[in-house]
Amino acid sequence: MKKSSEEVLYQAEATYKDLLLRKNLKLRIFETVVFVLGMLVASSILDADSDTFKLIAFAIAIAVVGLFPFLYKLVLQPKYTLTRTHLIVSMSGKETAFPLNEVEPVIEGRHIYRLSGKRESLMVSREFLGHLNERLRYFQNKAKRR
């Protein structure tokens, strides 16, 4: 769904920090599975009491937690656009538009929102979330006036 540039209120791409701190549940589970598989492989090759195993376990943890956000940014290319009436989420080149009347924060002040009935984690900056919350308050006040 393409919106004209005059309708776009705010646009943001996810940064490394956003992807590190605001991952959705699927990505967190994926990281956990990769870490566990890495630990199983390392434990089958090395003695669990050895210093080498401990060093490799630490390296696996750093690789999973520290390097995966770069991978997510390359693969997912998350981009968020806020217009007057919609929140547009672009992941892996697939764009989905959510009307703002179907967007609501699940926990106030956090990055988890209900988008058309589904809980989603928005992997975007606090600044963007602030603009989104401001726009949602505008929609709520507009609905109350009717």
Secondary structure, DSSP 8 states (H G I E B T S, - for coil): ----TTTEEEEEE--HHHHHHS--HHHHHHHHHHHHHHHHHHHHHS-TTSHHHHHHHHHHHHIIIIIHHHHHHHHH--EEEEESSEEEEEETTEEEEEEGGGEEESSTTSSEEEETTEEEE--S-HHHHHHHHHHHHHHHHHHHH-
